[in-house]
């Protein structure tokens, strides 16, 4: 069975990019745009190993609300004792 032709690269424009360091992890937040729309790419780098998630721009407000709810719960919940 022949290998399918590789997909042509999608032309993406970077609108903004920011980086934060949290403990031993680096997170890169990049707002991009391509012919299908805008999206946020979040890349986690730990000692050269990278994982990425992509959030379509229409979901950013819901994503922010979820992060805020998680932050509030973390601040209000005491750490468990071992």
Steps between C-alpha positions, in 0.01 A plus 500: 500500500658833398560768761257791472651831395592718796256777581610840373598735783225734617592866483481632858549853627613560859299779660661482846731274695586496872699262719482421872718282720327305780732283705688283248243547222493765230165585343482684168166659408474590132193661344496409131278538198467285190238475222272299735506764777682608815622269774717489809783248502632415848829312503646350817875436494658284770869429444455499121185287498210696352125455515255732327129573518306725266191697600287658224452873566121469548572283807749732670242669727373161622860381545578810710191444718604138560855604597363767735268244665794259543715778649222595744452139608876457548521815714198400713590133549769423756773259388443138602718370780688177434 
